[in-house]
Amino acid sequence: MNHVMKSKVLISLASIVCVVLLVSPVCAAGPYAVQVRKNMNTPAKPTQSQHYALLFAVGVYLNRPDMDRPEMLDAADNLYSTLVNSPSYWQPGNIHVVKGSNAILKNLLYQLNWLKQVSTSEDYVLVYLTTHGSHLHNFNGQLLDLPPKDEADGSDEILMMYNGFVQWYGFIWDDLLNFMLSRIQCKGLCLIVDSCYSGGFNDPPYQGISGHQDTFNASSFTKGFMEDVVGQGRVTLMSSGEDQVSYGSYFSDYLIGGFQGWADFFGNWDGINSAEEAFAYAQPLTEWSTYGDEVPTISDLYPGEFPVTTS
């Protein structure tokens, strides 16, 4: 399948999913969804660079207490505290935290759309996701690769939402996440995924799709999504390989420790804890802590080093 056809299929599929979720009754997600809508009415902001973040930690799961991982919630809190301790970069109002029972797909899509609305080409965006991860299977238990067919192992990777173990739509897959992230206009985007099989979330940003919009007949709604897709420098930090499980929140804990100062201490001593330096600090510690069973991976398409905190 060529690039244009892959783009057409993915955007059409993403459009359908977004329409179903975004127009469904707000009450389905409780009062939190109403607050998300209010947050997206953001006034115009100055042109200097700003940092925006979405910290999305599931940690608890509907009707599956055996799958609960409270350390995921702790990691999100620790990351929030670490970021706001660098006020030259981070303002509390620019960081949205979604946790626990609020961590459903509808709210994730709302928040990713919030980032699209507030960010400009001069800004930096950080998205942190921690939950259970899995390969995607169909209802017969067979591996499934949704369009575009881009998985060598025949399966997309998914991240479970709060309701993911009891409702079939309670997850996000790698292609849809990549599409939503690719719509965010920014100078740089840092994606952090701490989950099993997180190495499958290393797809590069979609670029140049809007330039192909006249090569096929698409609905005006789909064209609107296509015109939103932008190029961006992205660095993706993942807790494991594409076919590896993750243990606890080792990767998150070490990565946060890097952002608290250890990254620059073992890095280039420029006063900035970058995403790349933090990964270099966290990777061997995570591997050592898991006896080599969990090896974090990185995809670095950001030119230079992505600044996260100051030392």
BELHUWO-V685758 format. One record per residue. RES is the residue in one small letter. SS is DSSP state (alpha for helix, beta for strand, coil for the rest). PSI is psi in degrees with one decimal (* if undefined). D_LAST is the distance of its C-alpha to the last C-alpha in Angstrom with 2 decimals. Layout:
res: {RES & RES}
ss: {SS & SS}
psi: {PSI & PSI}
d_last: {D_LAST & D_LAST}
//
This chain:
res: {m & n & h & v & m & k & s & k & v & l & i & s & l & a & s & i & v & c & v & v & l & l & v & s & p & v & c & a & a & g & p & y & a & v & q & v & r & k & n & m & n & t & p & a & k & p & t & q & s & q & h & y & a & l & l & f & a & v & g & v & y & l & n & r & p & d & m & d & r & p & e & m & l & d & a & a & d & n & l & y & s & t & l & v & n & s & p & s & y & w & q & p & g & n & i & h & v & v & k & g & s & n & a & i & l & k & n & l & l & y & q & l & n & w & l & k & q & v & s & t & s & e & d & y & v & l & v & y & l & t & t & h & g & s & h & l & h & n & f & n & g & q & l & l & d & l & p & p & k & d & e & a & d & g & s & d & e & i & l & m & m & y & n & g & f & v & q & w & y & g & f & i & w & d & d & l & l & n & f & m & l & s & r & i & q & c & k & g & l & c & l & i & v & d & s & c & y & s & g & g & f & n & d & p & p & y & q & g & i & s & g & h & q & d & t & f & n & a & s & s & f & t & k & g & f & m & e & d & v & v & g & q & g & r & v & t & l & m & s & s & g & e & d & q & v & s & y & g & s & y & f & s & d & y & l & i & g & g & f & q & g & w & a & d & f & f & g & n & w & d & g & i & n & s & a & e & e & a & f & a & y & a & q & p & l & t & e & w & s & t & y & g & d & e & v & p & t & i & s & d & l & y & p & g & e & f & p & v & t & t & s}
ss: {coil & coil & alpha & alpha & alpha & alpha & alpha & alpha & alpha & alpha & alpha & alpha & alpha & alpha & alpha & alpha & alpha & alpha & alpha & alpha & alpha & alpha & alpha & coil & coil & alpha & alpha & alpha & alpha & coil & alpha & alpha & alpha & alpha & alpha & alpha & alpha & alpha & alpha & coil & coil & coil & coil & coil & coil & coil & coil & coil & coil & coil & beta & beta & beta & beta & beta & beta & beta & coil & coil & coil & coil & coil & coil & coil & alpha & alpha & alpha & coil & coil & alpha & alpha & alpha & alpha & alpha & alpha & alpha & alpha & alpha & alpha & alpha & alpha & alpha & alpha & alpha & coil & coil & coil & coil & coil & coil & coil & alpha & alpha & alpha & beta & beta & beta & beta & beta & alpha & alpha & alpha & coil & coil & alpha & alpha & alpha & alpha & alpha & alpha & alpha & alpha & alpha & alpha & alpha & alpha & alpha & alpha & coil & coil & coil & coil & coil & beta & beta & beta & beta & beta & beta & beta & coil & coil & beta & beta & beta & coil & beta & coil & coil & coil & coil & coil & beta & coil & coil & coil & coil & coil & coil & coil & coil & coil & coil & coil & coil & coil & beta & beta & beta & beta & coil & coil & coil & coil & coil & coil & coil & coil & coil & coil & beta & beta & beta & alpha & alpha & alpha & alpha & alpha & alpha & alpha & alpha & alpha & coil & coil & coil & coil & coil & beta & beta & beta & beta & beta & beta & beta & coil & coil & coil & alpha & alpha & alpha & alpha & coil & coil & coil & coil & coil & coil & coil & alpha & alpha & alpha & alpha & alpha & alpha & alpha & coil & coil & coil & coil & alpha & alpha & alpha & alpha & alpha & alpha & alpha & alpha & alpha & coil & coil & coil & coil & beta & beta & beta & beta & beta & beta & coil & coil & coil & coil & coil & coil & coil & coil & coil & coil & coil & alpha & alpha & alpha & alpha & alpha & alpha & alpha & alpha & alpha & alpha & alpha & alpha & alpha & alpha & alpha & alpha & coil & coil & coil & coil & coil & coil & beta & beta & beta & alpha & alpha & alpha & alpha & alpha & alpha & alpha & alpha & alpha & alpha & alpha & alpha & alpha & alpha & alpha & coil & coil & coil & coil & coil & coil & coil & beta & beta & beta & beta & coil & coil & coil & coil & coil & coil & beta & beta & beta & beta & coil}
psi: {128.5 & 173.9 & -42.2 & -44.0 & -39.9 & -43.9 & -41.5 & -46.8 & -46.4 & -45.2 & -39.5 & -45.0 & -44.2 & -38.4 & -44.1 & -46.6 & -45.4 & -40.2 & -48.1 & -43.6 & -39.6 & -25.8 & -4.4 & 157.9 & 134.9 & -32.6 & -17.4 & -26.9 & 5.9 & -174.0 & -20.3 & -40.9 & -34.9 & -42.0 & -37.4 & -43.3 & -41.5 & -40.4 & -26.1 & -7.4 & 68.4 & 129.6 & 162.6 & 144.3 & 162.5 & 168.3 & -14.6 & 157.4 & 137.8 & 160.0 & 131.9 & 145.3 & 146.0 & 119.5 & 111.9 & 105.5 & 123.6 & -75.7 & -36.1 & 153.2 & 134.9 & 122.7 & 16.6 & 66.7 & -22.3 & -18.4 & -3.2 & 140.4 & 83.6 & -21.2 & -23.3 & -40.3 & -39.3 & -39.7 & -41.6 & -41.0 & -42.6 & -38.8 & -40.7 & -48.7 & -37.6 & -41.5 & -47.5 & -13.9 & 0.9 & 71.9 & -17.3 & -19.9 & -46.6 & 131.6 & 137.7 & -36.8 & -14.3 & 5.7 & 118.9 & 131.5 & 126.4 & 124.8 & 161.4 & -130.9 & -16.6 & -11.6 & 71.2 & 165.6 & -40.8 & -43.7 & -32.5 & -44.1 & -38.3 & -44.1 & -38.5 & -33.8 & -34.0 & -44.6 & -38.4 & -38.1 & -35.9 & -23.7 & 146.8 & 178.5 & -10.4 & 0.3 & 166.5 & 139.5 & 134.6 & 130.3 & 119.9 & 124.8 & 126.0 & 126.8 & -173.9 & 143.0 & 158.1 & 169.3 & 152.3 & 131.9 & 153.7 & -175.8 & -13.8 & 5.3 & 7.6 & 148.3 & 143.7 & 129.4 & 103.5 & 154.0 & 140.6 & 145.1 & 92.5 & 15.2 & 119.5 & -31.3 & 4.0 & 14.0 & 132.6 & 160.6 & 146.9 & 155.8 & 128.9 & 136.7 & 179.8 & -39.2 & 15.2 & -21.8 & -7.6 & -11.5 & 132.1 & -24.3 & 11.8 & 52.2 & 165.4 & 139.4 & 165.3 & -38.7 & -41.2 & -41.4 & -44.2 & -40.9 & -46.4 & -38.6 & -35.9 & -15.3 & -7.9 & 116.9 & 122.7 & 163.4 & -37.2 & 148.5 & 129.0 & 116.8 & 126.5 & 123.5 & 118.1 & 97.9 & 166.3 & 143.2 & 23.4 & -19.3 & -12.6 & -1.4 & 34.6 & 18.3 & 138.1 & 156.3 & 145.5 & 135.5 & 148.0 & 10.1 & -38.3 & -26.3 & -13.3 & 8.9 & -21.7 & 2.7 & -7.2 & 164.0 & 111.9 & 157.3 & 160.3 & -33.2 & -46.0 & -40.8 & -35.2 & -39.8 & -40.4 & -40.6 & -18.4 & -18.6 & 129.0 & 160.7 & 152.2 & 152.3 & 128.1 & 135.7 & 129.2 & 123.7 & 122.4 & 141.5 & -16.2 & 178.6 & 174.8 & -25.4 & 28.2 & 149.2 & 165.2 & 152.7 & 125.6 & -142.5 & 36.7 & -49.5 & -46.7 & -45.1 & -44.9 & -37.6 & -44.1 & -39.8 & -37.6 & -42.6 & -21.9 & -1.6 & -24.1 & -28.3 & -50.0 & -31.3 & -40.4 & 6.8 & -128.9 & 4.9 & 41.2 & 7.2 & 3.8 & 131.5 & 102.9 & 163.6 & -40.3 & -41.5 & -40.7 & -38.1 & -43.8 & -31.2 & -42.8 & -30.6 & -54.7 & -32.5 & -40.1 & -45.4 & -41.9 & -41.8 & -25.6 & 15.2 & 35.0 & 1.2 & -19.4 & 114.6 & 104.6 & 151.0 & 159.1 & 144.0 & 110.5 & 99.7 & 16.0 & 128.0 & 127.4 & -148.2 & 135.6 & 116.8 & 129.9 & -54.1 & 167.0 & 149.9 & *}
d_last: {46.92 & 45.67 & 42.46 & 44.29 & 46.08 & 43.00 & 41.24 & 44.32 & 44.63 & 40.99 & 40.81 & 44.14 & 43.07 & 39.75 & 41.67 & 44.10 & 41.45 & 39.55 & 42.83 & 43.95 & 40.73 & 40.04 & 43.61 & 44.25 & 44.64 & 41.50 & 42.91 & 42.54 & 38.85 & 39.36 & 37.95 & 34.44 & 35.72 & 37.03 & 33.67 & 32.16 & 34.84 & 34.10 & 30.40 & 31.40 & 33.26 & 30.20 & 30.97 & 30.20 & 26.73 & 25.57 & 25.01 & 21.38 & 18.96 & 18.04 & 16.45 & 18.95 & 18.93 & 21.74 & 21.23 & 24.67 & 25.52 & 29.19 & 29.44 & 32.99 & 36.07 & 39.36 & 42.16 & 40.21 & 38.62 & 38.77 & 36.08 & 33.67 & 30.18 & 28.45 & 25.32 & 24.72 & 24.65 & 22.28 & 19.84 & 20.02 & 19.44 & 16.38 & 14.92 & 15.91 & 14.28 & 10.92 & 11.33 & 12.67 & 9.85 & 8.25 & 11.52 & 11.10 & 11.68 & 13.49 & 16.58 & 18.50 & 21.61 & 20.21 & 19.61 & 22.85 & 23.24 & 26.55 & 27.58 & 30.72 & 34.08 & 32.63 & 31.23 & 34.28 & 34.72 & 35.92 & 32.78 & 30.57 & 32.56 & 32.37 & 28.60 & 28.38 & 30.86 & 28.78 & 25.92 & 28.59 & 29.83 & 26.69 & 24.77 & 25.67 & 25.31 & 22.27 & 20.23 & 17.95 & 19.22 & 18.04 & 20.87 & 20.58 & 23.97 & 24.95 & 28.62 & 31.51 & 32.30 & 35.64 & 37.89 & 40.13 & 43.78 & 46.83 & 49.18 & 51.04 & 48.02 & 47.84 & 44.65 & 44.11 & 42.46 & 42.61 & 43.13 & 41.86 & 42.98 & 39.92 & 39.44 & 40.76 & 41.18 & 42.98 & 40.59 & 37.82 & 34.91 & 34.51 & 32.13 & 33.99 & 33.86 & 34.89 & 38.53 & 38.26 & 40.44 & 43.34 & 43.42 & 43.68 & 41.46 & 38.51 & 36.18 & 34.48 & 35.06 & 32.94 & 34.96 & 34.89 & 31.14 & 30.72 & 33.17 & 31.46 & 28.04 & 29.78 & 31.03 & 27.58 & 27.17 & 23.61 & 21.72 & 20.07 & 20.40 & 18.54 & 21.02 & 20.24 & 23.45 & 23.81 & 27.57 & 30.44 & 31.39 & 28.21 & 28.50 & 31.21 & 28.87 & 27.95 & 30.49 & 29.55 & 29.62 & 33.13 & 33.84 & 36.93 & 38.83 & 39.82 & 41.57 & 43.96 & 44.97 & 48.46 & 49.29 & 50.34 & 51.67 & 49.04 & 49.12 & 47.61 & 45.14 & 43.98 & 43.81 & 41.55 & 39.08 & 39.47 & 38.77 & 35.43 & 34.10 & 31.60 & 29.78 & 26.02 & 23.40 & 22.43 & 20.38 & 21.71 & 20.27 & 23.14 & 23.56 & 26.84 & 29.49 & 32.12 & 34.58 & 32.41 & 31.82 & 28.58 & 28.41 & 26.81 & 23.19 & 21.90 & 20.21 & 18.53 & 17.39 & 15.89 & 14.33 & 12.72 & 11.57 & 9.95 & 8.19 & 7.12 & 5.22 & 8.56 & 8.86 & 7.00 & 8.47 & 11.71 & 11.29 & 11.53 & 8.80 & 8.55 & 4.97 & 5.64 & 6.43 & 10.07 & 13.08 & 14.72 & 12.21 & 12.04 & 15.80 & 16.27 & 14.64 & 16.65 & 19.90 & 21.29 & 20.37 & 22.14 & 25.04 & 25.37 & 25.36 & 28.10 & 30.12 & 29.74 & 31.19 & 28.06 & 26.39 & 23.63 & 24.23 & 22.50 & 24.05 & 22.00 & 23.83 & 20.95 & 21.10 & 18.01 & 14.76 & 14.19 & 10.91 & 10.00 & 6.66 & 3.79 & 0.00}
//
